[in-house]
Amino acid sequence: MDFLASFDKFGAVYKPKIKQEQKNYQTVFGGIISIMIYMVSFIYFCYKIYQFGKNEVNPIQSIAYEYTQNLTMADNKDFLSFEVLGTQINPFNRTSQILVPMMIFQGYEQMEQQAFFTQDDIYNNNEVDFDIQKYTPKNISLQNGVGDYPHKVLIVLRICDSKTQTNCADDAVIDSFFNQNNLLIRTTVQTEQYNSFHRSINNMSTEMIFALDRSATFYQRVIMQAQLLEIDEAPLFPTYDSKWIFSDQFIQTQSLGQSFKSNFPALFITELSMSSVTQKKVVQYIKVSQVLADVGSIFSSLMLFSIIISTFNEFLMEQELIKQVIEIYYPQFSKFEFRRLLNFGPISEVRFEGKTVDLDQFQKFYENAKTIAKNKLTVHNSIYQTSRLQFAIQGLVAREALKKLKSQGIKLNLNYDNNFKSPRENQVQGSKSSVIEYQEIEDHVNLQFTDGDFNLLDEEDNSQHEKQKINEENQENH
């Protein structure tokens, strides 16, 4: 059992009391600082919990760039649109067409591997809004492919040619359309960004406006950048939700001349592709444990003041103990009145029973007395003084008599009905107890000791308090 007990890390250590009613030396100043630390820590804790509940704590976000191949982004929403501005003539009128939209999907190996979506397919998919003259390609699927030439989509706006197409507008109407001032086309690209405060994915629009010129071909290249968004919103354990989105785009523009137009007769060309460089964004919201750790760190910082307060209390405790030791040897020392700077600074004046004491002479006595008192408070000095007392007693009492002191003690009073009577009464009446006779106690107990000897050398105030209590009990019994 002793072997197991040797592993106990929770063993209690006896701490003697500084005073009868106090184990630790505590001050008003230390109490005020402690209350302030607790209040500030509690207020900060409530503030952090409020922020956590209202989602006002910024999450931890990290972004990394990676090279990804064969990534396919399919079934995307309408992230690209074209709108003609500055005209009352509808260029997408199905029965009187001026501009004919066309979509071409191209592979990465050969330009000839391509699929055409004609205006009939576009009209059947309801991709044209005739009210606002807006063309929005739908169900675009992108792949970054393998190699230097990725998959791409060509979105083309051509002038309707009656020789190869049907339902074209009259030449006069087409001329009137292109002769308008401020004839513009607006390209809108939609990307998505995660809003960490509202915990939602918001659409972000980028608009580009270009002039339509019948004699030239305007070319723009839109490169979309994909992002893998991972979000952890769990309050305790990590739980990630992943989603691929288009987070950014890169746009290149160029105006082409007649030589390009002869090979590919188009008015406006948009090349749409996806970059092989992708983003990985991780959003991790603050956990409850992190909030508590944050509060704990602030509390630890505030507790640094405890070092100062503890040092201050140790100084005051030492001064108080030194004063008590001096008063034990010099009872009149308690009548001295000291005036100090801020109650613990240097002594500026000393008074005894209303009279001023010479400060220099008192300082010499006081410094010497403090040195002696400090020495008496050490464990080594206490053991030394005990040993000297032992040697002194051995010089007066025989060794055999001293050995008998090990068996000496106070006669135990087992008459519980008379516990509060005087020690002498207890001793006399104890022999009449029906519970146990004093003679049954071992004979080596010295009968000259009484109950009163148990607190004989205690402080005078405590002894007076006990005597007063016994007298009051005796009066009630009478």
Backbone torsions as a table, in degrees:
resi	resn	phi	psi	omega
1	MET	NA	-38.5	177.8
2	ASP	-63.5	-33.2	178.3
3	PHE	-64.4	-43.6	177.6
4	LEU	-66.7	-39.2	-179.8
5	ALA	-64.4	-24.9	-179.9
6	SER	-67.5	-18.9	178.7
7	PHE	-88.5	-3.7	-177.4
8	ASP	-67.4	117.4	178.2
9	LYS	-96.2	5.6	-177.4
10	PHE	-115.5	22.8	-179.6
11	GLY	-60.7	136.9	180.0
12	ALA	-82.2	138.6	178.8
13	VAL	-109.2	130.0	179.8
14	TYR	-73.2	128.6	178.0
15	LYS	-118.7	110.0	179.3
16	PRO	-64.4	146.3	-178.6
17	LYS	-75.4	144.4	174.4
18	ILE	-71.7	-41.7	174.9
19	LYS	-130.4	173.0	-178.5
20	GLN	-61.3	-35.4	-175.5
21	GLU	-105.1	9.8	-172.6
22	GLN	-146.7	126.4	176.3
23	LYS	-89.7	-41.5	-178.5
24	ASN	-108.9	151.0	176.0
25	TYR	-86.7	114.6	-176.0
26	GLN	-122.7	144.6	-178.1
27	THR	-125.1	162.2	177.6
28	VAL	-65.4	-40.7	179.7
29	PHE	-61.8	-43.4	177.2
30	GLY	-64.3	-36.8	177.3
31	GLY	-64.5	-40.9	179.2
32	ILE	-63.6	-45.6	179.6
33	ILE	-63.3	-40.4	179.3
34	SER	-62.8	-44.1	178.8
35	ILE	-62.8	-41.5	178.8
36	MET	-62.7	-42.1	179.1
37	ILE	-63.4	-44.3	179.3
38	TYR	-63.7	-41.4	-178.8
39	MET	-66.1	-46.4	180.0
40	VAL	-62.7	-42.0	179.9
41	SER	-64.8	-41.7	180.0
42	PHE	-67.0	-41.6	179.0
43	ILE	-64.2	-41.8	178.6
44	TYR	-65.8	-37.2	177.4
45	PHE	-62.3	-46.0	178.2
46	CYS	-62.1	-39.5	179.7
47	TYR	-63.7	-43.6	-179.6
48	LYS	-68.2	-38.7	177.3
49	ILE	-65.3	-38.4	177.2
50	TYR	-63.9	-44.4	176.8
51	GLN	-61.2	-41.7	-179.9
52	PHE	-63.4	-42.5	179.9
53	GLY	-68.8	-33.3	180.0
54	LYS	-89.7	4.7	-179.8
55	ASN	58.2	41.2	178.5
56	GLU	-102.3	4.6	177.3
57	VAL	-91.6	123.7	-177.5
58	ASN	-63.7	131.3	178.3
59	PRO	-76.3	167.8	175.2
60	ILE	-86.7	122.4	-177.6
61	GLN	-123.6	139.5	177.0
62	SER	-140.2	142.7	-178.9
63	ILE	-127.5	132.4	176.9
64	ALA	-130.9	144.9	178.6
65	TYR	-102.4	135.9	-178.9
66	GLU	-133.7	158.9	175.4
67	TYR	-101.0	115.2	-173.7
68	THR	-120.6	134.4	177.8
69	GLN	-116.1	152.5	177.4
70	ASN	57.1	36.3	174.2
71	LEU	-90.1	126.9	-178.8
72	THR	-113.0	127.4	175.1
73	MET	-111.3	103.7	-175.1
74	ALA	-116.6	163.4	176.8
75	ASP	54.4	41.9	177.7
76	ASN	-78.8	158.2	177.1
77	LYS	-73.3	-179.8	-176.5
78	ASP	-74.0	83.9	-175.7
79	PHE	-94.6	0.0	-179.7
80	LEU	-139.3	135.2	-180.0
81	SER	-150.0	156.6	179.8
82	PHE	-130.9	129.9	-177.5
83	GLU	-131.8	128.3	179.3
84	VAL	-87.3	130.3	-176.9
85	LEU	-118.6	157.6	173.0
86	GLY	79.7	26.9	-179.9
87	THR	-149.6	148.6	172.9
88	GLN	-99.6	-6.5	179.4
89	ILE	-90.0	126.3	-178.8
90	ASN	-80.8	109.8	-177.1
91	PRO	-76.4	-12.1	-178.0
92	PHE	-102.4	14.3	179.9
93	ASN	-57.5	124.6	-172.6
94	ARG	-67.9	-30.1	-179.7
95	THR	-93.5	-11.3	178.9
96	SER	-144.0	73.8	-171.7
97	GLN	-79.5	137.5	172.3
98	ILE	-112.2	-49.5	176.6
99	LEU	-109.7	130.5	-178.4
100	VAL	-113.0	113.8	177.5
101	PRO	-77.6	149.4	-179.7
102	MET	-150.8	143.8	179.9
103	MET	-125.4	132.8	-177.6
104	ILE	-126.3	122.7	175.6
105	PHE	-97.8	126.3	-177.6
106	GLN	-120.0	142.1	176.6
107	GLY	-89.2	-177.9	-174.0
108	TYR	-96.0	-16.1	-175.5
109	GLU	-83.4	-49.6	-178.3
110	GLN	-139.3	144.8	178.2
111	MET	-64.7	-25.5	-177.1
112	GLU	-71.9	-20.0	178.6
113	GLN	-80.8	87.2	-176.3
114	GLN	-144.6	154.3	179.4
115	ALA	-121.0	132.6	-177.7
116	PHE	-100.5	137.0	169.3
117	PHE	-116.0	111.0	-174.4
118	THR	-82.0	178.8	-178.7
119	GLN	-64.1	-27.5	178.2
120	ASP	-66.7	-41.5	176.9
121	ASP	-63.4	-39.6	-178.6
122	ILE	-66.5	-42.8	179.7
123	TYR	-67.6	-38.3	-179.6
124	ASN	-67.1	-27.9	177.4
125	ASN	-84.9	5.2	-179.9
126	ASN	55.8	44.0	-179.7
127	GLU	-87.1	-9.1	-179.0
128	VAL	-109.8	128.0	174.0
129	ASP	-99.9	106.0	-174.2
130	PHE	-71.9	-22.3	-177.6
131	ASP	-70.6	-41.0	-178.1
132	ILE	-110.2	9.2	176.6
133	GLN	54.6	54.0	-175.0
134	LYS	-124.8	135.1	179.8
135	TYR	-115.2	121.7	-177.4
136	THR	-124.7	105.5	177.0
137	PRO	-64.0	138.7	-177.2
138	LYS	-117.4	155.7	174.5
139	ASN	55.6	44.2	178.0
140	ILE	-80.4	130.5	178.0
141	SER	-116.0	127.7	-178.6
142	LEU	-118.7	146.9	175.8
143	GLN	-140.2	133.8	-178.5
144	ASN	-79.9	-9.8	167.7
145	GLY	65.8	-166.2	-179.0
146	VAL	-124.4	138.9	178.1
147	GLY	95.1	-166.8	-175.8
148	ASP	-83.4	-20.1	-176.4
149	TYR	-111.9	102.7	-175.6
150	PRO	-80.3	171.5	170.4
151	HIS	-64.3	145.7	179.2
152	LYS	-150.5	164.3	179.4
153	VAL	-124.1	128.7	174.9
154	LEU	-102.9	122.5	176.2
155	ILE	-109.3	119.5	-169.0
156	VAL	-121.3	139.0	169.3
157	LEU	-115.0	116.2	-178.2
158	ARG	-113.6	154.5	172.8
159	ILE	-79.5	131.5	-176.6
160	CYS	-62.7	129.3	-179.6
161	ASP	-113.6	116.5	-176.7
162	SER	-65.4	-17.7	-179.5
163	LYS	-74.6	-31.0	-176.4
164	THR	-116.1	-11.9	-175.6
165	GLN	-131.8	158.8	179.4
166	THR	-103.4	168.3	176.4
167	ASN	60.1	30.7	176.9
168	CYS	-80.9	149.1	177.2
169	ALA	-72.4	161.4	177.0
170	ASP	-64.1	154.5	178.8
171	ASP	-59.0	-34.1	-179.9
172	ALA	-65.4	-39.7	179.2
173	VAL	-68.0	-40.3	179.0
174	ILE	-64.2	-41.3	178.4
175	ASP	-64.3	-41.2	178.8
176	SER	-61.6	-36.7	-179.5
177	PHE	-64.6	-46.3	-176.7
178	PHE	-80.0	-14.9	178.7
179	ASN	-85.0	-0.2	179.9
180	GLN	-72.9	145.4	174.4
181	ASN	-78.4	151.1	177.1
182	ASN	57.1	40.7	176.6
183	LEU	-81.7	115.5	-172.2
184	LEU	-129.2	161.8	170.9
185	ILE	-132.3	132.3	-177.5
186	ARG	-109.8	125.1	176.4
187	THR	-103.4	127.7	-179.9
188	THR	-118.9	125.3	177.8
189	VAL	-113.8	125.9	-179.2
190	GLN	-100.9	125.5	170.9
191	THR	-118.3	172.8	-177.4
192	GLU	-124.8	138.2	177.2
193	GLN	-132.5	141.2	-179.5
194	TYR	-86.4	126.7	177.1
195	ASN	-94.5	106.5	-174.6
196	SER	-71.2	-22.4	-179.5
197	PHE	-78.1	-41.6	179.7
198	HIS	-94.1	-5.2	-179.7
199	ARG	55.3	49.4	-179.7
200	SER	-144.6	158.9	177.5
201	ILE	-98.1	119.5	-177.0
202	ASN	-106.5	147.1	176.6
203	ASN	-83.1	136.6	177.8
204	MET	-121.4	126.7	-174.9
205	SER	-103.5	138.5	172.1
206	THR	-121.5	121.0	-176.0
207	GLU	-111.6	139.8	175.7
208	MET	-132.6	130.1	-177.7
209	ILE	-117.0	130.0	-178.4
210	PHE	-130.4	153.7	177.0
211	ALA	-84.9	141.4	177.2
212	LEU	-91.8	122.0	179.8
213	ASP	-124.4	121.6	-176.4
214	ARG	-65.4	-25.8	-174.2
215	SER	-90.0	-1.0	-177.2
216	ALA	-138.1	167.7	177.2
217	THR	-117.7	125.1	178.6
218	PHE	-97.7	131.7	-176.1
219	TYR	-121.6	131.1	174.4
220	GLN	-133.1	139.2	179.2
221	ARG	-112.7	121.6	-178.7
222	VAL	-113.6	116.4	179.3
223	ILE	-108.5	116.6	-178.9
224	MET	-89.6	142.2	177.2
225	GLN	-112.5	123.9	-178.2
226	ALA	-86.7	152.6	179.3
227	GLN	-136.8	131.0	172.3
228	LEU	-90.7	110.2	-177.1
229	LEU	-98.3	120.0	177.3
230	GLU	-117.6	124.1	-174.4
231	ILE	-122.7	130.4	176.3
232	ASP	-116.9	107.1	-178.5
233	GLU	-109.3	1.6	-176.8
234	ALA	-66.8	140.0	-177.7
235	PRO	-77.9	-20.5	-175.9
236	LEU	-118.3	-63.9	-175.0
237	PHE	-108.0	148.3	-178.3
238	PRO	-61.8	129.2	175.7
239	THR	-142.3	109.6	-173.3
240	TYR	-101.6	137.0	170.5
241	ASP	-111.9	127.5	-174.7
242	SER	-111.4	147.0	177.9
243	LYS	-159.2	138.4	175.2
244	TRP	-91.3	131.8	177.8
245	ILE	-137.6	162.5	169.5
246	PHE	-90.2	112.3	-174.2
247	SER	-100.8	-17.5	-176.1
248	ASP	-157.1	166.6	177.4
249	GLN	-146.4	153.1	176.3
250	PHE	-123.3	130.7	-172.6
251	ILE	-121.8	130.9	174.4
252	GLN	-122.9	136.0	-177.7
253	THR	-125.0	154.0	-179.9
254	GLN	-162.1	143.7	175.4
255	SER	-103.4	125.8	-175.9
256	LEU	-102.2	150.6	-177.9
257	GLY	-92.7	-167.4	-175.5
258	GLN	-67.5	-29.4	-178.6
259	SER	-61.9	-39.6	177.0
260	PHE	-71.4	-36.5	-176.5
261	LYS	-65.6	-31.8	-179.5
262	SER	-68.3	-30.6	179.2
263	ASN	-84.5	-32.8	-178.4
264	PHE	-141.9	89.7	-174.0
265	PRO	-69.8	95.4	-179.8
266	ALA	-139.2	151.7	178.3
267	LEU	-92.6	-37.4	-175.7
268	PHE	-144.9	126.4	-178.6
269	ILE	-125.5	130.4	174.5
270	THR	-121.1	119.9	175.5
271	GLU	-98.1	120.7	-175.9
272	LEU	-114.3	125.7	179.3
273	SER	-146.7	175.7	-178.7
274	MET	-124.2	135.0	-178.6
275	SER	-72.4	148.2	175.2
276	SER	-78.7	-13.6	175.8
277	VAL	-88.1	115.9	-178.7
278	THR	-114.9	161.8	177.7
279	GLN	-105.5	149.2	169.6
280	LYS	-125.1	113.3	-177.5
281	LYS	-113.7	124.5	179.7
282	VAL	-113.6	124.5	178.9
283	VAL	-116.6	115.9	-178.9
284	GLN	-119.4	115.3	179.5
285	TYR	-77.8	155.6	-176.0
286	ILE	-65.3	134.0	176.4
287	LYS	-87.1	164.4	176.6
288	VAL	-61.1	-38.7	180.0
289	SER	-62.5	-35.4	179.2
290	GLN	-70.8	-35.6	176.1
291	VAL	-63.1	-45.1	179.1
292	LEU	-65.3	-37.5	177.9
293	ALA	-65.9	-37.0	177.8
294	ASP	-64.7	-44.1	177.7
295	VAL	-63.3	-40.1	179.7
296	GLY	-63.7	-36.6	179.1
297	SER	-67.0	-38.7	176.7
298	ILE	-66.1	-41.1	179.5
299	PHE	-63.5	-39.8	178.3
300	SER	-64.0	-38.6	178.3
301	SER	-64.8	-41.6	178.3
302	LEU	-66.8	-32.5	-179.1
303	MET	-70.8	-7.9	173.3
304	LEU	-61.1	-27.0	176.4
305	PHE	-64.7	-23.9	-178.9
306	SER	-63.0	-27.9	177.8
307	ILE	-63.1	-44.0	179.2
308	ILE	-65.8	-45.4	-177.7
309	ILE	-66.4	-40.0	179.4
310	SER	-63.1	-42.0	178.1
311	THR	-62.8	-41.0	179.2
312	PHE	-64.7	-42.8	179.3
313	ASN	-67.1	-36.3	177.1
314	GLU	-62.4	-39.4	177.5
315	PHE	-64.3	-46.4	-179.7
316	LEU	-66.0	-38.3	179.3
317	MET	-63.6	-41.9	178.9
318	GLU	-62.7	-42.4	178.9
319	GLN	-64.1	-38.5	179.8
320	GLU	-67.1	-43.1	179.4
321	LEU	-65.3	-40.6	177.5
322	ILE	-61.5	-41.7	178.8
323	LYS	-63.3	-41.7	-180.0
324	GLN	-65.2	-39.6	178.5
325	VAL	-63.7	-43.7	179.6
326	ILE	-63.4	-39.8	-179.9
327	GLU	-67.0	-29.5	176.7
328	ILE	-62.7	-41.4	-179.2
329	TYR	-86.5	-29.8	179.0
330	TYR	-125.4	84.8	-176.7
331	PRO	-56.3	-30.7	-178.5
332	GLN	-72.2	-11.1	-179.0
333	PHE	-63.0	-26.0	-179.7
334	SER	-68.3	-15.8	-179.3
335	LYS	-87.5	-5.5	178.0
336	PHE	-72.4	141.3	176.2
337	GLU	-115.1	126.4	-176.9
338	PHE	-111.9	141.4	171.0
339	ARG	-113.6	121.2	-176.4
340	ARG	-125.7	164.4	173.0
341	LEU	-81.7	118.3	-179.1
342	LEU	59.3	28.3	174.4
343	ASN	70.4	-8.4	177.4
344	PHE	-139.5	11.2	177.8
345	GLY	-86.7	-165.5	179.3
346	PRO	-61.8	149.4	179.6
347	ILE	-74.8	125.8	179.5
348	SER	-103.8	-22.1	-179.9
349	GLU	-157.9	143.2	178.4
350	VAL	-127.7	131.7	179.4
351	ARG	-128.4	142.7	178.6
352	PHE	-129.6	113.9	-178.2
353	GLU	52.6	44.7	175.1
354	GLY	85.0	-3.0	-178.3
355	LYS	-110.4	144.8	179.8
356	THR	-78.4	133.8	-179.7
357	VAL	-101.1	143.1	177.5
358	ASP	-58.3	118.9	-172.3
359	LEU	-67.1	-40.2	-177.2
360	ASP	-65.7	-46.3	-179.9
361	GLN	-64.7	-39.5	179.7
362	PHE	-65.3	-38.8	-179.0
363	GLN	-62.2	-40.0	178.8
364	LYS	-62.6	-45.8	178.3
365	PHE	-63.8	-44.1	-173.7
366	TYR	-66.9	-41.3	179.5
367	GLU	-64.1	-41.2	178.3
368	ASN	-67.0	-41.7	179.6
369	ALA	-64.9	-38.3	178.9
370	LYS	-65.7	-38.7	178.6
371	THR	-62.3	-43.8	179.4
372	ILE	-66.1	-41.4	-178.6
373	ALA	-64.9	-40.1	177.8
374	LYS	-60.8	-40.1	179.9
375	ASN	-66.5	-35.9	-179.9
376	LYS	-70.0	-22.1	-178.7
377	LEU	-82.1	-7.4	-179.8
378	THR	-80.9	150.7	179.0
379	VAL	-65.3	-40.2	-179.5
380	HIS	-59.8	-43.2	-178.9
381	ASN	-67.6	-36.6	178.8
382	SER	-63.2	-42.9	178.0
383	ILE	-65.5	-39.5	179.8
384	TYR	-62.1	-45.7	-179.7
385	GLN	-65.7	-36.2	177.0
386	THR	-63.3	-40.7	178.7
387	SER	-65.6	-37.6	178.8
388	ARG	-66.3	-38.8	177.8
389	LEU	-64.0	-38.8	178.1
390	GLN	-61.2	-46.6	-179.9
391	PHE	-63.8	-38.1	179.9
392	ALA	-65.0	-42.2	179.3
393	ILE	-67.2	-38.0	179.2
394	GLN	-64.3	-26.2	176.8
395	GLY	-74.3	-17.5	-178.3
396	LEU	-107.7	-27.7	-175.2
397	VAL	-121.0	141.2	180.0
398	ALA	-65.6	154.0	-177.4
399	ARG	-60.9	-41.0	-178.7
400	GLU	-64.9	-35.7	177.6
401	ALA	-67.9	-36.5	178.4
402	LEU	-67.0	-35.1	179.4
403	LYS	-64.4	-31.4	179.8
404	LYS	-69.1	-19.6	179.7
405	LEU	-63.8	-21.1	179.6
406	LYS	-64.6	-25.8	-178.5
407	SER	-101.3	5.1	-179.7
408	GLN	-83.7	151.6	178.0
409	GLY	-172.6	-175.1	-179.1
410	ILE	-91.9	134.1	178.0
411	LYS	-61.2	122.9	-178.6
412	LEU	-76.1	127.6	179.4
413	ASN	-92.5	112.3	-179.0
414	LEU	-102.4	8.7	176.7
415	ASN	-88.3	90.1	-172.7
416	TYR	-70.4	-16.8	179.6
417	ASP	-73.9	-17.5	-176.9
418	ASN	-121.8	35.5	-175.6
419	ASN	-62.9	-30.2	-172.9
420	PHE	-100.6	11.6	174.6
421	LYS	-85.0	173.2	-177.7
422	SER	-64.5	156.4	179.5
423	PRO	-57.7	-39.6	-179.0
424	ARG	-67.1	-39.7	177.3
425	GLU	-63.9	-40.3	178.2
426	ASN	-62.8	-36.9	-177.9
427	GLN	-69.6	-39.8	-178.7
428	VAL	-71.5	-46.7	-176.0
429	GLN	-77.6	-17.8	-179.0
430	GLY	-63.7	-31.5	-178.4
431	SER	-68.0	-18.7	-179.5
432	LYS	-94.0	2.5	-176.2
433	SER	-64.9	139.4	177.6
434	SER	-80.5	-7.7	-177.5
435	VAL	-85.3	-51.4	-176.4
436	ILE	-155.2	144.0	178.3
437	GLU	-94.8	142.7	178.3
438	TYR	-58.0	-30.7	-177.9
439	GLN	-66.5	-18.2	179.2
440	GLU	-76.5	-16.4	176.2
441	ILE	-71.3	152.2	-177.3
442	GLU	-58.1	142.8	-173.2
443	ASP	-68.1	-21.4	-174.7
444	HIS	-76.3	-3.9	177.7
445	VAL	-74.2	125.7	-177.0
446	ASN	-76.8	120.6	-175.9
447	LEU	-76.6	-3.6	-178.7
448	GLN	-78.8	-12.4	176.0
449	PHE	-87.2	142.5	179.9
450	THR	-126.5	176.1	179.0
451	ASP	-61.2	-31.9	-179.3
452	GLY	-65.3	-19.9	179.8
453	ASP	-74.1	-14.2	-176.9
454	PHE	-63.9	-38.4	179.0
455	ASN	-118.6	33.7	-175.9
456	LEU	-63.1	-40.0	-175.4
457	LEU	-101.4	14.2	176.1
458	ASP	-71.3	173.8	-178.9
459	GLU	-59.7	150.2	-175.0
460	GLU	-64.8	-38.7	-178.4
461	ASP	-61.9	-42.5	-179.3
462	ASN	-66.6	-39.2	178.8
463	SER	-64.9	-43.4	178.4
464	GLN	-62.7	-36.8	-179.6
465	HIS	-65.5	-41.3	-179.7
466	GLU	-68.5	-40.4	178.4
467	LYS	-62.0	-42.3	179.8
468	GLN	-64.0	-38.0	-180.0
469	LYS	-66.2	-40.3	179.2
470	ILE	-66.0	-41.7	178.8
471	ASN	-61.7	-41.3	180.0
472	GLU	-64.6	-38.7	179.8
473	GLU	-66.9	-39.3	180.0
474	ASN	-64.4	-40.0	179.3
475	GLN	-64.1	-37.8	178.6
476	GLU	-67.2	-35.2	179.9
477	ASN	-68.4	-34.8	178.9
478	HIS	-73.8	NA	NA
